[in-house]
């Protein structure tokens, strides 16, 4: 099965939240999102 772009972005945000909550670290997203003018990490 495939994932949609929205699903992938949701996973990225969840991973960042868990890292922040459990380890106290801020992860930086290095993925460039094309075609999403209003999306910010």
C-alpha positions as CSV (number, residue, x, y, z in Angstrom):
1,X,0.0,0.0,0.0
2,X,1.0,3.6,-0.7
3,X,0.9,6.6,1.6
4,X,-0.4,10.0,0.6
5,X,1.6,13.1,0.9
6,X,-0.6,14.2,3.8
7,X,0.0,10.9,5.6
8,X,3.8,11.2,5.2
9,X,3.7,14.8,6.5
10,X,1.6,13.6,9.5
11,X,4.2,11.0,10.3
12,X,7.0,13.5,10.1
13,X,5.1,15.8,12.5
14,X,4.4,12.9,14.9
15,X,8.1,11.8,15.0
16,X,9.1,15.4,15.7
17,X,6.6,15.6,18.5
18,X,7.7,12.4,20.1
19,X,11.3,13.4,20.0
20,X,10.5,16.7,21.6
21,X,8.3,15.1,24.3
22,X,10.4,12.1,25.2
23,X,14.0,13.3,24.6
24,X,13.7,17.1,24.8
25,X,15.2,17.5,21.3
26,X,14.0,19.5,18.3
27,X,14.4,17.7,15.0
28,X,14.8,19.8,11.9
29,X,13.0,18.6,8.7
30,X,15.3,18.6,5.7
31,X,12.6,17.6,3.3
32,X,11.6,20.2,0.7
33,X,7.8,20.0,0.1
34,X,6.9,20.9,-3.4
35,X,3.5,22.3,-4.2
36,X,2.5,23.1,-0.6
37,X,2.9,26.9,-0.3
38,X,1.2,27.1,3.1
39,X,2.9,24.2,4.8
40,X,5.6,25.0,7.4
41,X,7.6,22.7,9.6
